[in-house]
């Protein structure tokens, strides 16, 4: 076994394989950690919504659509001015997000909206002494208005993504653990199978640098190709939400890459120090 590791060709192949495995493992740890603490984290999406104009834009969009059906039903446009309560909208959206991450059925809670609309309609009809509205026509109007509210509160594509998030959330943790163990094993093999420890450190440094470069290239490629500017999803509020999430993830990738480059530089310094002592 000792002679096996002394063979220069075998050692070079071994270290090349280990360096590749280490780089892949580092990238795996970085990406799985990123996903675990962003996309698969409830607070990440909540913060993204709060840090954008999502709720303001959403309330404006709901109001515009409600004014359209109100106008078609003979209601004055002023009826819906200031009708949408942003506090209730925030609560309903957050409830939808909580259901997404908990795995519950994705349904919009429209109780606040229904109650507020019925009360407002009763006051409006009473104030204007309108007798042309029947119970059936009012029920139909409320149903249509509630449908519009529901469509806006629902986060597009989340119904499709929920099962994926539930299936891969726990698997991602195991993937992260496997990558960490694999990276540690590769580092130990590089160090303890090499009589010159600084060469092992150098291999680890180069692997870290390669992982840093790969992690940097992903967000750089996304920005260079102009993908963020091409996000257009039905409404301005949803587009802004997805754009905010994407920019946050890409920024985090730049930070991870920076940390890896710092680690790479530190390992090069350690390598040089050990080599000087060895010679």
C-alpha positions as CSV (number, residue, x, y, z in Angstrom):
1,X,0.0,0.0,0.0
2,X,2.9,2.3,0.8
3,X,4.5,1.6,-2.6
4,X,1.1,2.2,-4.2
5,X,1.0,5.8,-2.9
6,X,4.7,6.3,-3.9
7,X,3.9,5.8,-7.5
8,X,4.0,9.3,-9.0
9,X,1.4,8.6,-11.8
10,X,-1.0,7.0,-9.3
11,X,-0.6,9.8,-6.9
12,X,-1.3,12.4,-9.6
13,X,-4.4,10.6,-10.7
14,X,-5.5,10.1,-7.1
15,X,-5.1,13.8,-6.2
16,X,-6.8,14.9,-9.4
17,X,-9.8,12.8,-8.6
18,X,-9.8,14.0,-5.0
19,X,-9.5,17.6,-6.0
20,X,-12.5,17.2,-8.3
21,X,-14.5,15.5,-5.7
22,X,-13.6,18.2,-3.1
23,X,-14.6,21.0,-5.5
24,X,-17.9,19.3,-6.3
25,X,-18.5,18.7,-2.6
26,X,-17.8,22.4,-1.7
27,X,-20.2,23.6,-4.4
28,X,-22.7,21.1,-3.2
29,X,-22.5,22.4,0.4
30,X,-22.7,26.0,-0.8
31,X,-25.8,25.4,-3.1
32,X,-27.7,23.1,-0.7
33,X,-27.1,25.6,2.2
34,X,-28.2,28.5,0.0
35,X,-31.5,26.7,-1.0
36,X,-32.1,25.5,2.6
37,X,-31.9,29.0,4.0
38,X,-33.6,30.9,1.1
39,X,-36.1,29.2,-1.1
40,X,-37.0,26.6,1.5
41,X,-37.1,29.0,4.4
42,X,-40.4,30.7,5.3
43,X,-38.8,33.8,6.6
44,X,-36.9,34.3,3.3
45,X,-40.0,34.8,1.3
46,X,-41.7,36.9,4.0
47,X,-38.7,39.2,4.1
48,X,-38.6,39.4,0.3
49,X,-42.3,40.5,0.2
50,X,-41.7,43.0,3.0
51,X,-38.6,44.5,1.4
52,X,-40.3,45.1,-1.9
53,X,-43.4,47.1,-3.1
54,X,-45.3,43.8,-3.3
55,X,-48.2,44.7,-0.9
56,X,-48.6,48.2,-2.2
57,X,-48.7,47.1,-5.8
58,X,-51.0,44.1,-4.9
59,X,-53.5,46.3,-3.2
60,X,-53.6,48.7,-6.2
61,X,-54.0,45.7,-8.6
62,X,-56.9,44.2,-6.6
63,X,-58.6,47.7,-6.4
64,X,-58.3,48.2,-10.2
65,X,-59.8,44.9,-11.0
66,X,-62.6,45.3,-8.4
67,X,-63.4,48.8,-9.9
68,X,-63.8,47.2,-13.3
69,X,-66.4,44.7,-12.2
70,X,-68.0,47.3,-9.9
71,X,-68.4,49.6,-12.8
72,X,-69.9,46.8,-14.9
73,X,-72.4,46.2,-12.1
74,X,-73.4,49.8,-11.7
75,X,-71.3,50.6,-8.6
76,X,-69.6,54.0,-8.5
77,X,-65.8,53.6,-8.9
78,X,-65.4,55.5,-5.6
79,X,-66.9,52.5,-3.8
80,X,-63.7,50.5,-4.0
81,X,-61.4,53.4,-3.3
82,X,-59.6,52.6,0.0
83,X,-61.7,49.5,0.4
84,X,-58.8,47.0,0.3
85,X,-57.2,46.8,3.7
86,X,-53.4,46.2,3.4
87,X,-53.3,44.7,6.9
88,X,-55.8,42.0,5.9
89,X,-54.0,41.4,2.6
90,X,-50.7,40.9,4.4
91,X,-52.4,38.4,6.8
92,X,-54.0,36.4,4.0
93,X,-50.8,36.3,2.0
94,X,-48.8,35.2,5.0
95,X,-51.4,32.5,5.8
96,X,-51.0,31.3,2.2
97,X,-47.2,31.2,2.6
98,X,-47.4,29.3,5.9
99,X,-49.6,26.7,4.2
100,X,-47.1,26.4,1.4
101,X,-44.3,25.5,3.8
102,X,-46.3,23.4,6.1
103,X,-47.7,21.3,3.3
104,X,-51.4,22.2,4.0
105,X,-53.8,22.6,1.1
106,X,-53.2,25.9,-0.6
107,X,-56.4,27.9,-0.1
108,X,-56.9,31.6,0.3
109,X,-58.7,32.7,3.5
110,X,-61.3,35.2,2.2
111,X,-63.3,35.6,5.4
112,X,-62.1,39.2,6.0
113,X,-62.8,40.2,2.4
114,X,-66.3,38.6,2.3
115,X,-67.4,40.2,5.6
116,X,-66.0,43.6,4.6
117,X,-67.5,43.6,1.1
118,X,-71.0,42.5,2.4
119,X,-70.9,45.3,5.1
120,X,-69.8,47.9,2.5
121,X,-72.4,46.9,0.0
122,X,-75.2,47.0,2.6
123,X,-74.1,50.5,3.6
124,X,-73.8,51.6,-0.1
125,X,-77.3,50.2,-1.0
126,X,-78.8,51.8,2.1
127,X,-77.2,55.2,1.5
128,X,-78.1,55.4,-2.2
129,X,-81.5,53.8,-1.6
130,X,-81.0,51.2,-4.3
131,X,-83.7,48.7,-4.8
132,X,-82.6,47.1,-8.1
133,X,-80.2,44.7,-6.5
134,X,-81.6,41.3,-5.7
135,X,-80.1,38.7,-3.3
136,X,-79.0,36.5,-6.2
137,X,-77.3,39.4,-8.1
138,X,-75.5,40.5,-4.9
139,X,-74.4,36.9,-4.2
140,X,-73.1,36.7,-7.8
141,X,-71.2,40.0,-7.5
142,X,-69.6,39.0,-4.2
143,X,-68.6,35.6,-5.7
144,X,-67.0,37.4,-8.6
145,X,-65.2,39.9,-6.4
146,X,-64.0,37.1,-4.1
147,X,-62.7,35.2,-7.1
148,X,-60.6,38.3,-8.1
149,X,-59.3,38.7,-4.6
150,X,-58.3,35.0,-4.4
151,X,-56.5,35.1,-7.8
152,X,-54.4,38.0,-6.6
153,X,-53.6,36.6,-3.2
154,X,-52.5,33.3,-4.6
155,X,-48.8,33.2,-5.5
156,X,-48.4,31.9,-9.0
157,X,-46.6,28.6,-9.5
158,X,-46.6,27.9,-5.7
159,X,-49.2,25.1,-6.1
160,X,-46.9,23.4,-8.5
161,X,-43.8,24.0,-6.4
162,X,-45.3,22.9,-3.0
163,X,-44.8,19.2,-3.6
164,X,-41.3,19.7,-4.8
165,X,-40.4,21.8,-1.7
166,X,-41.9,19.2,0.6
167,X,-40.1,16.3,-1.1
168,X,-36.7,17.8,-1.3
169,X,-36.5,19.8,1.9
170,X,-35.3,16.9,4.1
171,X,-33.3,15.3,1.2
172,X,-31.4,18.6,0.9
173,X,-30.2,18.3,4.5
174,X,-28.9,14.8,3.9
175,X,-27.2,16.0,0.6
176,X,-25.5,18.8,2.6
177,X,-24.3,16.3,5.3
178,X,-23.0,13.9,2.6
179,X,-21.2,16.7,0.8
180,X,-19.6,17.9,4.1
181,X,-18.4,14.3,5.0
182,X,-17.1,13.8,1.5
183,X,-15.2,17.1,1.5
184,X,-13.7,16.3,4.9
185,X,-12.6,12.8,3.7
186,X,-11.0,14.2,0.6
187,X,-9.1,16.8,2.6
188,X,-7.8,14.1,5.0
189,X,-6.7,11.8,2.2
190,X,-4.9,14.7,0.5
191,X,-3.0,15.5,3.7
192,X,-2.2,12.1,5.1
193,X,-1.3,10.3,1.8
194,X,1.2,12.9,1.0
195,X,4.6,13.0,2.6
196,X,4.8,16.7,1.7
197,X,1.9,18.2,3.7
198,X,2.1,21.6,1.8
199,X,1.3,19.8,-1.4
200,X,-1.9,18.4,0.1
201,X,-2.8,21.9,1.3
202,X,-2.1,23.3,-2.1
203,X,-4.5,20.7,-3.7
204,X,-7.2,21.7,-1.2
205,X,-6.6,25.4,-2.0
206,X,-6.9,24.9,-5.7
207,X,-10.1,22.8,-5.2
208,X,-11.5,25.7,-3.0
209,X,-10.5,28.2,-5.7
210,X,-12.3,26.2,-8.4
211,X,-15.4,26.0,-6.3
212,X,-15.3,29.7,-5.7
213,X,-14.9,30.4,-9.4
214,X,-17.9,28.1,-10.3
215,X,-20.0,29.7,-7.6
216,X,-19.1,33.1,-9.0
217,X,-19.9,32.2,-12.6
218,X,-23.5,31.2,-11.9
219,X,-24.8,34.7,-10.8
220,X,-22.4,36.5,-13.2
221,X,-23.9,34.5,-16.1
222,X,-27.5,35.2,-15.0
223,X,-26.8,39.0,-14.8
224,X,-24.8,39.1,-18.1
225,X,-27.5,37.3,-20.0
226,X,-30.1,39.8,-18.5
227,X,-32.4,37.1,-17.1
228,X,-33.6,39.3,-14.2
229,X,-34.8,42.0,-16.6
230,X,-36.8,39.4,-18.6
231,X,-39.0,38.4,-15.6
232,X,-42.6,39.4,-16.5
233,X,-45.3,37.4,-14.7
234,X,-48.8,38.7,-15.3
235,X,-48.8,41.4,-12.6
236,X,-46.2,43.9,-11.5
237,X,-46.4,42.8,-7.9
238,X,-45.6,39.2,-8.7
239,X,-42.8,40.2,-11.1
240,X,-41.3,42.4,-8.4
241,X,-41.6,39.6,-5.8
242,X,-39.8,37.0,-8.0
243,X,-37.2,39.6,-9.0
244,X,-36.5,40.5,-5.4
245,X,-36.1,36.8,-4.5
246,X,-33.8,36.1,-7.5
247,X,-31.6,39.2,-6.7
248,X,-31.3,38.1,-3.1
249,X,-30.2,34.6,-4.0
250,X,-27.7,35.8,-6.6
251,X,-26.3,38.3,-4.1
252,X,-25.9,35.5,-1.5
253,X,-24.1,33.5,-4.2
254,X,-21.6,36.4,-4.7
255,X,-21.1,36.5,-0.9
256,X,-20.5,32.7,-0.8
257,X,-18.0,33.0,-3.7
258,X,-16.2,35.8,-1.9
259,X,-15.9,33.7,1.3
260,X,-14.5,30.8,-0.7
261,X,-12.0,33.1,-2.4
262,X,-10.9,34.4,1.0
263,X,-10.5,30.7,2.1
264,X,-8.5,30.0,-1.0
265,X,-6.1,32.9,-0.3
266,X,-5.7,31.8,3.3
267,X,-4.9,28.2,2.2
268,X,-2.3,29.5,-0.3
269,X,-0.7,31.4,2.6
270,X,-0.7,28.3,4.8
271,X,0.8,26.3,1.9
272,X,3.6,28.8,1.4
273,X,4.4,28.9,5.2
274,X,4.5,25.0,5.5
275,X,6.6,24.8,2.3
276,X,9.2,27.3,3.7
277,X,9.4,25.3,6.9
278,X,9.8,22.0,5.0
279,X,12.6,23.4,2.9
